[in-house]
Amino acid sequence: MATSTFVLTTVLLLVCGALFGVVLHRYLRPALDDMSFFRDHLQPMWVYDVDTLRFLDVNHAALKAYGYPRERFLHMRLTDLELESDRLRTLLKHIPESTISSRGWRHRTADGRIIHVEITSHAIRFRGHAARLVTAVDVTDRIKGEERLRESEAALATAQQIAHLGTYFHDLRSGERRWSNEMYEIFGLNRDAGPPQRRLTDFDHPADAAAVAEIVGLARAARHSYDLDHRIVRPDGSIRHVHEQGRWTYDEQGGEVLHVGTVQDVTERREHEDTLARLAYHDTLTGLPNRTKLVEELSDVLSGSGEDALVALLFIDVDRFKTVNDTLGHRFGDEVLIEIGKRLRASLEPSALVARPGGDEFIVVLRDVGDKLDVSRVADHVLAALEQPFVVAGHDHFISASIGVSLYPADGRSVDTLLQSADSAMYAAKARGGKKFHFYTSNLQSASARRFRLESALHRALERSEFALYYQPIIGVKSGAIVAAEALIRWDDPGLGMVMPSEFITFAEETGLIVPIGDWVLRQACLQAKLWSTGGFDLKVWINVSAAQLHHANFVASIRAHLESTDLDPRHIGLELTESAFISGSSETIAALRELKGIGVSLALDDFGVAYSSLNYLRRLPIDTLKIDRSFLRNIATDRFNQSIARAIVGIAHDLGLTVSAEGVETTSQYEFLAELGCDDWQGFYSGEAESVPAFTRLMRSSRTRSTARDTLAGESVV
């Protein structure tokens, strides 16, 4: 609109200038003889010699506008004013005799300013010279205004481009449509093709078209503006998100005149908002809904469920996941969590909600299930999916999980209650060895409260000296005598009573307390081993070491310090490590084990055959003893599979120069089978439970007495 105004003004000025020239030429040239009209005219005027271009006369307005004294002005030439001298010379060569008007001239004033002028020139005779009478109109303000307008329009266009904001104009009477440049960009059209022929509604996404038409139609009927977000489809098929605002203008009779508005491409903003929403409501590692999204969706499920509906919540926790992270590294741990998420989604119906609230926990919500039997089938199916091996570095590794199940409405009517109930049931499944599921029952509330008290009290147990070591005898198969002992920790809490390791070791591992507790066990075991050695008992004490301890930077230094402070011969202690602690097989771990082996500390691989067993580990790691897990001894007298496994372990170990120890021996048949296999030593309830230091010392004295008696009888029989 502003541009049109300036154009109209310019045309009027040119027309007026031409008319003024005609009037001046026809009616006022005689007045030049007395020069009064010329000198007093309000517009700058001068007369110059056509041949020399020297000024012959100049009026007061010109002297004022250009700032030159009259004498100096009359000694100047036309080329002294005009900056574009080449253009001037070209014009003078073709200048007609008649009146001419031209624009776009730039003149320099006496103080160095540049002004823009429009010239009207007339051929005249002046004092015997062929001359031209010139009228100059200063249009500097207008030119600068036009420049500012162009700059503003350019800035607006740039701003619209940056903001992806286009403007449109539709004359409802003439049908004319005008779009800004950015409108063409937004809608994917070529501006060079001419004015747009399609209506805005022609670009609406089919899924949004009805809603857009309704909103715009209601606004038009109510004579209101409208404001909406929707999608458009470009000619190339790409989809963009836009924010559109529009309104109508009306004439005095109330008829519609114009439809004007803006369209902003908000695709990037919408994608950014979607990304933020995903981050706010989804787990970044697995892509599953997080706790916030879980609570929202579960709340919706419960609010939409009637009294007869059955909703199941499965609380899934990976067994001993901290050990996985500590031994295999967090990268593998993350890969395991990602794979678990994939397996859960693949093994469940699409209607099931799968979420990861955090850590190694997953939640599954089953809507409208039939009965508990259906839930049991799903839980079994999930456990089976997770039992399949996870592959890392070309090796198979097995991960198990425990599942707690709560049911709506029986076990709770709120999200928090159902989660708490399922959490209690999950811990009950873990207490039964893991790898299984457990339904919530009311008596689990007391168990949950005890677990909370255990976890709280564990942080203070070490400083309050509430731990003690008990020792279980390890019997030589051939001698029948006690050849070693396994140090087992017990916790005597004043309020909870005697707490077994199965109740608190998991908490210790999860909280990191296993490292200081394990260090305490090492020192106490070394002290006791020294006392027994001084008392004449040639005994090795086996100490359980967690993966977290093994991978601790000060592990070897700590053992050396305990040996030195107790003055204990390293051959009197042995370290039992699970396969999970060995599995990473890093160069640092192997170097640490070899250093310990080098100073005389014995190393045993505990629970062999249960988890990650590989003959490659036996070749690479500096171990002395294999310990057969108790699971292989169940029904070993009749179970041919377990017999074959046990026989293979003993044969391989002996071929590698390792000793073999069996755990969990509880019956005569188990003992006899192991003796037949050539197992080196054994331990279990068949020989006795773990005892306190005084009781175990008495047991060793009794065992030594019996062994001496047997040796005496054997000697007499030989004689």
C-alpha positions as CSV (number, residue, x, y, z in Angstrom):
1,M,0.0,0.0,0.0
2,A,2.8,2.4,0.9
3,T,4.6,1.7,-2.4
4,S,1.5,2.5,-4.3
5,T,1.2,5.8,-2.5
6,F,4.8,6.7,-3.4
7,V,4.3,5.8,-7.0
8,L,1.1,7.9,-7.3
9,T,2.9,10.8,-5.7
10,T,5.7,10.6,-8.1
11,V,3.4,10.5,-11.1
12,L,1.6,13.5,-9.9
13,L,4.8,15.4,-9.4
14,L,6.0,14.6,-12.9
15,V,2.6,15.7,-14.4
16,C,2.6,18.8,-12.3
17,G,6.1,19.6,-13.3
18,A,5.3,19.1,-17.0
19,L,2.3,21.3,-16.7
20,F,4.3,23.9,-14.9
21,G,6.9,23.9,-17.6
22,V,4.2,24.4,-20.3
23,V,2.8,27.3,-18.4
24,L,6.2,28.8,-17.8
25,H,7.2,28.4,-21.4
26,R,4.0,29.7,-22.8
27,Y,2.9,32.4,-20.4
28,L,5.8,33.4,-18.2
29,R,8.8,33.5,-20.5
30,P,8.2,37.2,-21.3
31,A,8.4,37.8,-17.6
32,L,12.1,36.7,-17.6
33,D,13.0,40.0,-19.2
34,D,12.5,41.7,-15.8
35,M,13.5,38.5,-13.9
36,S,11.1,39.2,-11.0
37,F,9.1,36.0,-11.4
38,F,12.3,34.0,-11.9
39,R,14.2,35.3,-8.9
40,D,11.3,35.2,-6.5
41,H,10.0,31.8,-7.4
42,L,9.8,29.3,-4.5
43,Q,11.4,26.5,-6.4
44,P,15.2,26.5,-7.2
45,M,15.6,27.7,-10.8
46,W,18.6,28.6,-13.0
47,V,19.5,29.3,-16.6
48,Y,22.5,27.8,-18.2
49,D,24.3,28.2,-21.6
50,V,23.6,25.2,-23.8
51,D,27.0,25.4,-25.4
52,T,29.3,26.0,-22.4
53,L,27.0,24.6,-19.7
54,R,27.9,27.7,-17.6
55,F,25.2,29.1,-15.4
56,L,23.9,32.4,-16.7
57,D,21.5,33.2,-13.9
58,V,20.2,31.7,-10.7
59,N,17.3,32.5,-8.4
60,H,17.2,33.0,-4.6
61,A,15.6,29.6,-3.9
62,A,18.5,27.8,-5.7
63,L,21.1,29.8,-3.8
64,K,19.4,28.8,-0.6
65,A,18.9,25.2,-1.5
66,Y,22.5,24.6,-2.7
67,G,24.3,27.0,-0.3
68,Y,26.6,28.7,-2.9
69,P,27.1,32.5,-3.0
70,R,25.7,34.0,-6.2
71,E,29.1,35.0,-7.6
72,R,30.4,31.5,-7.2
73,F,27.3,29.9,-8.6
74,L,27.6,32.0,-11.7
75,H,31.2,30.8,-12.2
76,M,30.2,27.1,-12.1
77,R,29.0,24.8,-14.8
78,L,26.1,22.4,-14.8
79,T,28.5,19.5,-14.4
80,D,29.7,20.9,-11.1
81,L,26.4,20.1,-9.5
82,E,25.6,16.8,-11.1
83,L,27.3,13.7,-9.7
84,E,26.4,11.5,-12.7
85,S,28.2,13.6,-15.3
86,D,28.3,10.8,-17.9
87,R,24.5,10.5,-17.8
88,L,24.2,14.2,-18.0
89,R,26.4,14.4,-21.2
90,T,24.4,11.6,-22.8
91,L,21.2,13.5,-22.1
92,L,22.6,16.8,-23.4
93,K,23.5,15.2,-26.7
94,H,19.9,14.2,-27.3
95,I,18.1,17.0,-25.5
96,P,15.1,18.3,-27.5
97,E,14.2,21.9,-28.0
98,S,10.9,21.5,-26.2
99,T,10.2,21.1,-22.5
100,I,11.5,17.9,-20.8
101,S,11.1,16.5,-17.3
102,S,13.4,13.9,-15.8
103,R,14.1,12.4,-12.4
104,G,16.7,10.5,-10.6
105,W,19.4,13.2,-10.5
106,R,21.8,13.6,-7.6
107,H,23.3,17.0,-6.9
108,R,26.1,18.1,-4.5
109,T,25.5,21.1,-2.3
110,A,28.1,23.5,-1.1
111,D,28.4,21.7,2.3
112,G,28.9,18.3,0.5
113,R,25.4,17.0,1.0
114,I,23.8,14.9,-1.7
115,I,20.3,15.8,-2.6
116,H,17.9,14.0,-5.0
117,V,16.1,16.3,-7.5
118,E,13.7,16.1,-10.4
119,I,14.4,18.5,-13.3
120,T,12.1,20.3,-15.6
121,S,14.0,22.0,-18.5
122,H,12.9,24.5,-21.2
123,A,14.8,25.7,-24.2
124,I,14.9,29.6,-24.2
125,R,16.9,32.5,-25.6
126,F,18.6,34.4,-22.7
127,R,20.6,37.6,-23.3
128,G,21.5,36.5,-26.8
129,H,22.5,32.9,-25.7
130,A,20.9,29.6,-26.5
131,A,20.0,28.5,-23.0
132,R,17.7,26.4,-21.0
133,L,15.6,27.4,-18.0
134,V,15.7,24.7,-15.3
135,T,13.4,24.1,-12.4
136,A,14.7,21.7,-9.7
137,V,12.4,20.0,-7.2
138,D,14.1,18.5,-4.1
139,V,12.7,15.0,-3.6
140,T,15.4,13.8,-1.1
141,D,12.8,13.1,1.6
142,R,10.6,11.1,-0.7
143,I,13.5,9.1,-2.1
144,K,14.8,8.3,1.4
145,G,11.2,7.4,2.4
146,E,11.0,5.0,-0.6
147,E,14.4,3.5,0.4
148,R,13.2,3.1,4.0
149,L,10.0,1.5,2.7
150,R,12.0,-0.9,0.5
151,E,14.3,-1.7,3.4
152,S,11.3,-2.3,5.6
153,E,9.7,-4.5,3.0
154,A,12.9,-6.4,2.6
155,A,13.3,-6.7,6.4
156,L,9.7,-7.9,6.7
157,A,10.2,-10.4,4.0
158,T,13.4,-11.6,5.8
159,A,11.5,-11.8,9.1
160,Q,8.7,-13.7,7.4
161,Q,11.3,-16.1,5.9
162,I,13.0,-16.5,9.3
163,A,9.7,-17.0,11.1
164,H,8.3,-19.1,8.1
165,L,5.4,-16.7,8.1
166,G,3.5,-15.9,5.0
167,T,0.7,-13.4,4.3
168,Y,-2.2,-13.7,1.9
169,F,-4.8,-11.3,0.4
170,H,-8.0,-12.4,-1.3
171,D,-10.3,-9.8,-2.9
172,L,-13.7,-11.5,-2.7
173,R,-15.2,-9.2,-5.3
174,S,-12.6,-9.4,-8.1
175,G,-11.3,-12.8,-7.1
176,E,-7.7,-11.5,-7.1
177,R,-5.3,-13.5,-4.8
178,R,-2.0,-12.2,-3.7
179,W,0.6,-14.1,-1.7
180,S,3.9,-13.0,0.0
181,N,7.0,-14.8,-1.1
182,E,7.1,-16.9,2.0
183,M,3.5,-18.2,1.2
184,Y,4.9,-19.8,-1.9
185,E,7.8,-21.4,0.1
186,I,5.4,-22.8,2.7
187,F,3.0,-24.3,0.2
188,G,5.8,-25.6,-2.1
189,L,4.8,-23.5,-5.1
190,N,6.9,-21.7,-7.7
191,R,6.4,-17.9,-7.5
192,D,7.4,-17.5,-11.2
193,A,4.3,-19.4,-12.2
194,G,2.2,-16.4,-11.4
195,P,-0.6,-15.6,-8.9
196,P,-2.0,-18.6,-7.0
197,Q,-4.9,-20.3,-8.7
198,R,-5.7,-22.7,-5.9
199,R,-7.6,-21.9,-2.7
200,L,-6.0,-22.4,0.7
201,T,-8.4,-25.1,1.5
202,D,-7.2,-27.1,-1.5
203,F,-4.0,-27.8,0.4
204,D,-5.6,-29.0,3.7
205,H,-4.7,-32.5,4.8
206,P,-7.6,-34.9,4.2
207,A,-7.6,-35.8,7.9
208,D,-7.8,-32.2,9.0
209,A,-10.0,-30.7,6.2
210,A,-13.4,-31.2,7.9
211,A,-12.2,-29.6,11.1
212,V,-10.6,-26.7,9.3
213,A,-13.7,-26.1,7.2
214,E,-15.9,-26.1,10.4
215,I,-13.7,-23.7,12.3
216,V,-13.3,-21.2,9.4
217,G,-17.0,-21.5,8.6
218,L,-18.2,-20.7,12.1
219,A,-15.8,-17.8,12.3
220,R,-17.0,-16.4,9.0
221,A,-20.6,-16.7,10.0
222,A,-20.0,-15.0,13.3
223,R,-17.8,-12.3,11.6
224,H,-14.9,-13.2,13.9
225,S,-11.3,-13.9,13.2
226,Y,-10.0,-17.4,13.4
227,D,-6.8,-19.1,14.7
228,L,-6.0,-22.7,14.2
229,D,-3.2,-25.3,13.8
230,H,-3.5,-28.0,11.0
231,R,-1.6,-29.8,8.4
232,I,-1.2,-29.1,4.7
233,V,-0.1,-31.3,1.8
234,R,2.3,-29.8,-0.7
235,P,2.1,-30.7,-4.4
236,D,5.1,-33.0,-3.9
237,G,3.2,-34.9,-1.3
238,S,5.2,-33.7,1.7
239,I,3.2,-32.7,4.8
240,R,3.8,-29.5,6.8
241,H,2.3,-28.3,10.1
242,V,1.0,-24.7,9.9
243,H,-0.6,-22.1,12.2
244,E,-3.2,-20.1,10.3
245,Q,-4.9,-16.8,11.3
246,G,-7.4,-15.0,9.2
247,R,-10.3,-12.5,9.1
248,W,-12.6,-10.7,6.8
249,T,-13.1,-7.0,6.0
250,Y,-16.5,-5.5,5.1
251,D,-17.9,-2.4,3.3
252,E,-20.3,0.1,4.7
253,Q,-23.2,-2.1,3.7
254,G,-21.7,-5.1,5.6
255,G,-20.7,-7.0,2.5
256,E,-17.5,-9.0,2.5
257,V,-14.6,-7.3,0.7
258,L,-11.3,-9.0,1.6
259,H,-10.2,-12.2,3.2
260,V,-6.7,-11.6,4.7
261,G,-4.5,-13.6,7.0
262,T,-1.2,-15.2,7.8
263,V,0.1,-18.8,7.6
264,Q,3.2,-19.8,9.6
265,D,5.1,-23.1,9.0
266,V,5.5,-24.6,12.5
267,T,6.7,-28.0,11.4
268,E,10.1,-27.7,13.1
269,R,8.5,-26.3,16.3
270,R,5.9,-29.1,16.2
271,E,8.7,-31.7,15.8
272,H,10.7,-30.1,18.6
273,E,7.6,-30.2,20.8
274,D,7.1,-33.9,19.9
275,T,10.7,-34.6,20.8
276,L,10.3,-32.8,24.2
277,A,7.1,-34.8,24.8
278,R,8.9,-38.0,24.0
279,L,11.7,-37.0,26.4
280,A,9.2,-36.1,29.1
281,Y,7.1,-39.3,28.7
282,H,9.4,-41.9,27.4
283,D,12.6,-43.6,28.5
284,T,15.5,-42.4,26.4
285,L,17.3,-45.8,26.4
286,T,14.5,-48.2,25.5
287,G,11.9,-45.8,24.0
288,L,9.3,-47.2,26.4
289,P,6.9,-45.0,28.4
290,N,8.5,-43.8,31.6
291,R,7.0,-43.6,35.0
292,T,5.2,-40.4,34.3
293,K,3.5,-41.8,31.2
294,L,2.9,-45.1,33.0
295,V,1.0,-43.3,35.8
296,E,-1.1,-41.3,33.3
297,E,-2.0,-44.3,31.2
298,L,-2.6,-46.6,34.1
299,S,-4.9,-44.0,35.7
300,D,-6.9,-43.8,32.5
301,V,-7.1,-47.6,32.4
302,L,-8.4,-47.8,36.0
303,S,-10.8,-44.9,35.6
304,G,-12.3,-46.7,32.6
305,S,-12.6,-50.1,34.2
306,G,-15.8,-51.3,35.9
307,E,-16.1,-53.3,39.0
308,D,-16.2,-56.6,37.0
309,A,-13.1,-55.7,35.1
310,L,-9.8,-57.4,35.9
311,V,-6.6,-55.4,35.3
312,A,-3.2,-57.0,36.0
313,L,0.1,-55.2,36.8
314,L,3.3,-57.1,36.3
315,F,6.4,-55.6,38.1
316,I,9.5,-57.1,36.4
317,D,12.9,-56.7,38.0
318,V,16.1,-58.1,36.5
319,D,17.9,-60.5,38.9
320,R,21.3,-59.3,40.1
321,F,21.5,-56.6,37.4
322,K,24.1,-54.6,39.4
323,T,26.4,-57.6,39.1
324,V,25.8,-57.5,35.3
325,N,26.8,-53.9,35.2
326,D,29.8,-54.4,37.5
327,T,31.2,-57.3,35.6
328,L,30.2,-56.8,32.0
329,G,30.1,-53.0,32.0
330,H,27.3,-50.5,31.7
331,R,27.4,-50.6,27.9
332,F,26.4,-54.3,28.0
333,G,23.9,-53.5,30.7
334,D,22.2,-50.9,28.5
335,E,22.1,-53.4,25.6
336,V,20.5,-55.9,27.9
337,L,17.8,-53.4,29.0
338,I,17.1,-52.4,25.4
339,E,16.8,-56.1,24.4
340,I,14.5,-56.8,27.4
341,G,12.2,-53.9,26.2
342,K,12.1,-55.4,22.7
343,R,11.4,-58.9,24.0
344,L,8.6,-57.7,26.2
345,R,6.9,-55.9,23.4
346,A,7.3,-58.8,21.0
347,S,6.0,-61.4,23.5
348,L,2.9,-59.4,24.6
349,E,-0.4,-58.4,22.8
350,P,-0.4,-55.0,21.3
351,S,-3.0,-53.9,23.9
352,A,-0.5,-54.5,26.7
353,L,1.2,-51.4,28.1
354,V,5.0,-51.9,28.6
355,A,6.9,-49.2,30.5
356,R,10.3,-48.8,32.1
357,P,10.0,-46.6,35.2
358,G,13.7,-46.7,35.8
359,G,16.8,-48.8,36.5
360,D,16.3,-52.5,35.8
361,E,12.5,-52.4,36.4
362,F,9.8,-52.9,33.8
363,I,6.1,-52.7,34.2
364,V,3.5,-54.5,32.1
365,V,-0.2,-53.6,32.4
366,L,-2.7,-56.1,31.0
367,R,-6.2,-54.7,30.3
368,D,-9.4,-56.7,30.7
369,V,-7.8,-60.1,31.4
370,G,-10.0,-63.1,31.9
371,D,-8.7,-64.5,35.2
372,K,-5.5,-65.2,37.2
373,L,-4.8,-68.3,35.1
374,D,-4.5,-66.0,32.0
375,V,-2.2,-63.7,33.9
376,S,-0.1,-66.7,35.0
377,R,0.3,-67.8,31.3
378,V,1.4,-64.3,30.4
379,A,4.0,-64.2,33.2
380,D,5.3,-67.6,32.2
381,H,5.6,-66.4,28.6
382,V,7.5,-63.3,29.7
383,L,9.9,-65.3,31.9
384,A,10.5,-67.7,29.0
385,A,11.3,-64.8,26.6
386,L,13.9,-63.5,29.1
387,E,15.5,-66.8,29.6
388,Q,16.8,-66.8,26.0
389,P,20.6,-66.0,26.0
390,F,21.8,-62.4,25.5
391,V,24.8,-62.3,23.2
392,V,27.8,-60.1,23.9
393,A,31.3,-60.4,22.4
394,G,30.2,-63.5,20.7
395,H,29.3,-65.3,23.9
396,D,25.9,-66.3,25.3
397,H,24.9,-64.8,28.6
398,F,21.8,-65.7,30.6
399,I,19.7,-63.1,32.5
400,S,16.8,-64.0,34.7
401,A,14.0,-61.8,36.2
402,S,11.5,-61.9,39.0
403,I,7.9,-60.8,38.5
404,G,5.4,-59.5,41.1
405,V,1.8,-59.4,40.1
406,S,-1.0,-57.3,41.5
407,L,-4.7,-57.3,40.4
408,Y,-7.3,-54.6,40.1
409,P,-9.5,-54.2,42.1
410,A,-8.6,-56.9,44.6
411,D,-5.1,-55.7,45.4
412,G,-5.7,-52.0,45.0
413,R,-7.8,-49.4,43.3
414,S,-5.2,-46.7,42.9
415,V,-2.0,-46.6,40.8
416,D,0.2,-46.2,43.8
417,T,-1.4,-49.1,45.7
418,L,-1.1,-51.5,42.7
419,L,2.5,-50.6,42.2
420,Q,3.4,-51.1,45.9
421,S,1.5,-54.4,45.9
422,A,3.3,-55.6,42.8
423,D,6.6,-54.5,44.2
424,S,6.1,-56.5,47.3
425,A,5.1,-59.6,45.3
426,M,8.3,-59.1,43.1
427,Y,10.5,-59.2,46.2
428,A,8.7,-62.3,47.3
429,A,9.6,-63.9,44.0
430,K,13.2,-62.9,44.5
431,A,13.3,-64.3,48.0
432,R,12.3,-67.7,46.5
433,G,15.4,-67.6,44.3
434,G,14.2,-65.4,41.4
435,K,13.4,-66.6,37.9
436,K,9.7,-66.9,38.8
437,F,6.5,-64.8,39.4
438,H,4.5,-64.3,42.5
439,F,1.0,-62.9,43.1
440,Y,0.5,-60.4,45.8
441,T,-1.1,-61.6,49.0
442,S,-2.0,-59.5,52.1
443,N,0.7,-61.2,54.2
444,L,3.4,-59.6,52.0
445,Q,2.7,-56.2,53.6
446,S,4.6,-57.3,56.7
447,A,7.4,-58.8,54.5
448,S,7.6,-55.5,52.7
449,A,7.9,-53.6,55.9
450,R,10.7,-55.9,57.1
451,R,12.5,-55.4,53.9
452,F,12.3,-51.6,54.3
453,R,13.6,-51.9,57.9
454,L,16.5,-54.2,56.7
455,E,17.6,-51.7,54.1
456,S,17.5,-48.8,56.5
457,A,19.3,-50.7,59.3
458,L,22.0,-52.1,56.9
459,H,23.6,-48.6,56.6
460,R,24.4,-48.6,60.3
461,A,25.1,-52.3,60.9
462,L,28.9,-52.0,60.1
463,E,29.6,-49.1,62.4
464,R,27.5,-50.8,65.2
465,S,29.5,-54.0,64.9
466,E,26.4,-56.1,64.2
467,F,28.1,-58.5,61.7
468,A,29.7,-61.8,62.7
469,L,31.4,-64.6,60.7
470,Y,30.3,-68.2,60.9
471,Y,32.3,-71.0,59.4
472,Q,31.1,-74.1,57.5
473,P,33.5,-77.1,57.4
474,I,34.9,-78.4,54.1
475,I,35.6,-82.1,54.3
476,G,38.3,-84.0,52.4
477,V,36.7,-86.9,50.5
478,K,39.6,-89.3,51.1
479,S,40.6,-88.2,54.6
480,G,37.2,-87.4,56.0
481,A,38.9,-84.6,58.0
482,I,38.2,-80.8,57.9
483,V,40.6,-79.4,55.3
484,A,39.1,-75.9,55.0
485,A,36.3,-73.7,56.1
486,E,34.1,-71.2,54.2
487,A,33.5,-67.9,56.0
488,L,29.8,-66.9,56.0
489,I,28.6,-63.6,57.2
490,R,25.6,-63.2,59.6
491,W,23.9,-60.1,60.8
492,D,22.5,-59.9,64.3
493,D,20.3,-56.8,64.4
494,P,18.9,-55.8,67.8
495,G,15.4,-55.3,66.4
496,L,15.2,-57.8,63.6
497,G,17.2,-60.6,65.1
498,M,19.6,-62.9,63.2
499,V,19.5,-62.0,59.5
500,M,20.7,-64.4,56.9
501,P,22.8,-63.2,53.9
502,S,20.0,-64.1,51.5
503,E,18.0,-61.2,53.0
504,F,20.6,-58.4,52.9
505,I,23.3,-59.2,50.4
506,T,21.2,-58.0,47.5
507,F,20.6,-54.7,49.3
508,A,24.3,-54.4,50.0
509,E,25.1,-54.9,46.3
510,E,22.5,-52.4,45.2
511,T,23.6,-49.7,47.6
512,G,27.4,-50.3,47.2
513,L,27.7,-51.3,50.8
514,I,29.0,-54.6,49.7
515,V,32.5,-53.2,49.2
516,P,33.1,-52.0,52.9
517,I,31.2,-55.0,54.2
518,G,33.3,-57.3,52.0
519,D,36.5,-55.6,53.2
520,W,35.4,-56.2,56.8
521,V,34.9,-59.9,56.1
522,L,38.3,-60.1,54.6
523,R,40.0,-58.6,57.6
524,Q,38.0,-60.7,60.1
525,A,38.7,-63.9,58.2
526,C,42.4,-63.2,58.0
527,L,42.5,-62.5,61.8
528,Q,40.7,-65.8,62.6
529,A,42.8,-67.8,60.1
530,K,45.9,-66.4,61.9
531,L,44.6,-67.4,65.3
532,W,43.8,-70.9,64.1
533,S,47.2,-71.2,62.4
534,T,48.9,-70.1,65.6
535,G,46.8,-72.7,67.5
536,G,48.1,-75.5,65.3
537,F,45.3,-75.8,62.8
538,D,46.6,-76.0,59.2
539,L,43.4,-74.7,57.7
540,K,42.5,-72.7,54.6
541,V,39.7,-70.2,55.0
542,W,37.6,-69.5,51.9
543,I,36.1,-66.0,51.6
544,N,33.3,-65.0,49.2
545,V,34.2,-62.0,47.1
546,S,31.6,-60.0,45.1
547,A,32.1,-58.7,41.6
548,A,32.1,-55.1,43.0
549,Q,35.0,-55.9,45.3
550,L,37.0,-57.6,42.6
551,H,36.6,-54.6,40.3
552,H,37.4,-52.1,43.0
553,A,40.6,-50.2,42.4
554,N,42.1,-51.0,45.8
555,F,41.1,-54.7,45.9
556,V,44.6,-56.2,45.7
557,A,46.1,-53.6,47.9
558,S,43.5,-54.2,50.5
559,I,44.2,-57.9,50.6
560,R,47.9,-57.3,50.9
561,A,47.3,-54.9,53.7
562,H,45.1,-57.4,55.7
563,L,47.7,-60.2,55.2
564,E,50.5,-57.9,56.4
565,S,48.6,-56.5,59.4
566,T,47.7,-60.0,60.6
567,D,51.0,-61.6,59.6
568,L,49.1,-64.4,57.9
569,D,50.6,-66.8,55.4
570,P,48.7,-66.2,52.1
571,R,48.3,-70.0,51.7
572,H,45.8,-70.0,54.5
573,I,43.2,-68.0,52.6
574,G,41.3,-68.6,49.4
575,L,38.9,-66.3,47.5
576,E,35.6,-67.7,46.0
577,L,34.4,-65.7,43.0
578,T,31.3,-66.4,41.0
579,E,31.4,-66.8,37.3
580,S,29.6,-63.4,36.9
581,A,32.6,-61.7,38.6
582,F,35.0,-63.4,36.1
583,I,32.9,-62.9,33.0
584,S,34.3,-59.5,31.9
585,G,37.8,-61.0,31.7
586,S,39.3,-57.6,31.4
587,S,43.1,-57.3,31.4
588,E,43.0,-55.4,34.7
589,T,40.9,-58.2,36.3
590,I,43.2,-61.0,35.1
591,A,46.3,-59.1,36.2
592,A,44.8,-58.6,39.7
593,L,44.0,-62.3,40.0
594,R,47.4,-63.3,38.8
595,E,49.1,-61.0,41.3
596,L,47.1,-62.6,44.1
597,K,47.9,-66.0,42.8
598,G,51.5,-65.0,42.7
599,I,51.7,-64.2,46.4
600,G,50.1,-67.6,47.4
601,V,46.3,-66.7,47.6
602,S,44.1,-69.6,46.3
603,L,41.3,-68.8,43.9
604,A,38.1,-70.8,43.4
605,L,35.4,-70.5,40.7
606,D,32.1,-70.7,42.6
607,D,28.8,-72.1,41.3
608,F,30.4,-73.5,38.2
609,G,28.0,-74.7,35.6
610,V,25.1,-72.4,36.5
611,A,25.5,-69.2,34.5
612,Y,28.1,-68.3,32.0
613,S,30.3,-71.4,32.1
614,S,32.9,-71.5,29.4
615,L,36.0,-73.6,29.1
616,N,37.7,-70.5,27.7
617,Y,37.5,-68.9,31.2
618,L,39.2,-72.0,32.7
619,R,42.1,-71.6,30.3
620,R,42.5,-67.8,30.8
621,L,41.9,-67.4,34.5
622,P,44.4,-68.4,37.2
623,I,42.1,-70.4,39.4
624,D,42.9,-73.4,41.6
625,T,39.5,-74.9,42.4
626,L,36.1,-75.5,40.7
627,K,33.1,-75.6,43.0
628,I,30.2,-77.7,41.7
629,D,26.9,-75.8,42.3
630,R,24.4,-77.5,44.6
631,S,21.8,-77.5,41.8
632,F,23.6,-80.4,40.1
633,L,23.5,-82.5,43.3
634,R,19.7,-82.6,43.5
635,N,18.5,-86.2,42.7
636,I,22.0,-86.9,41.5
637,A,21.6,-90.6,42.5
638,T,18.8,-91.0,39.9
639,D,19.1,-88.0,37.5
640,R,21.4,-89.1,34.7
641,F,21.7,-85.6,33.3
642,N,23.1,-84.2,36.5
643,Q,25.3,-87.2,36.9
644,S,26.8,-86.5,33.4
645,I,27.3,-82.8,34.2
646,A,29.0,-83.6,37.5
647,R,31.2,-86.3,36.0
648,A,32.2,-83.9,33.1
649,I,33.1,-81.1,35.5
650,V,35.3,-83.4,37.7
651,G,37.0,-84.9,34.6
652,I,37.7,-81.5,33.0
653,A,38.9,-79.9,36.3
654,H,41.3,-82.8,37.0
655,D,42.7,-82.8,33.5
656,L,43.4,-79.1,33.9
657,G,45.2,-79.7,37.2
658,L,42.4,-78.1,39.3
659,T,40.8,-79.5,42.5
660,V,37.0,-80.0,42.7
661,S,34.8,-79.1,45.6
662,A,31.1,-79.8,45.8
663,E,28.6,-77.6,47.6
664,G,25.2,-78.5,49.2
665,V,25.9,-82.1,50.0
666,E,22.9,-83.2,52.2
667,T,22.6,-87.0,51.8
668,T,24.6,-90.1,52.0
669,S,23.8,-91.0,48.3
670,Q,25.2,-87.6,47.2
671,Y,28.4,-88.1,49.2
672,E,28.9,-91.6,47.9
673,F,28.4,-90.5,44.3
674,L,30.9,-87.7,44.7
675,A,33.4,-90.0,46.3
676,E,33.0,-92.4,43.4
677,L,33.7,-89.5,40.9
678,G,36.9,-88.6,42.7
679,C,35.7,-85.2,44.0
680,D,38.4,-83.8,46.2
681,D,36.3,-82.2,49.0
682,W,32.8,-81.3,49.9
683,Q,30.6,-79.2,52.2
684,G,26.9,-79.1,53.1
685,F,24.4,-79.9,55.8
686,Y,25.6,-83.6,55.7
687,S,28.7,-82.5,57.5
688,G,27.1,-79.7,59.5
689,E,25.8,-76.2,59.4
690,A,28.0,-73.0,59.7
691,E,29.2,-72.6,63.2
692,S,30.4,-69.7,65.4
693,V,34.1,-69.5,66.0
694,P,34.1,-71.3,69.4
695,A,31.9,-74.1,68.0
696,F,33.9,-74.5,64.9
697,T,37.1,-74.6,66.9
698,R,35.7,-77.5,69.0
699,L,34.6,-79.2,65.8
700,M,38.2,-79.0,64.4
701,R,39.6,-80.4,67.6
702,S,37.2,-83.3,67.5
703,S,37.9,-83.9,63.8
704,R,41.7,-83.9,64.5
705,T,41.2,-86.4,67.3
706,R,39.2,-88.7,65.1
707,S,41.7,-88.4,62.3
708,T,44.6,-89.2,64.7
709,A,42.7,-92.3,66.0
710,R,42.1,-93.5,62.4
711,D,45.7,-93.0,61.6
712,T,46.7,-95.0,64.7
713,L,44.3,-97.8,63.9
714,A,45.6,-97.9,60.3
715,G,49.2,-98.1,61.6
716,E,48.4,-101.0,64.0
717,S,46.5,-102.9,61.2
718,V,49.6,-102.6,59.0
719,V,51.8,-104.0,61.8
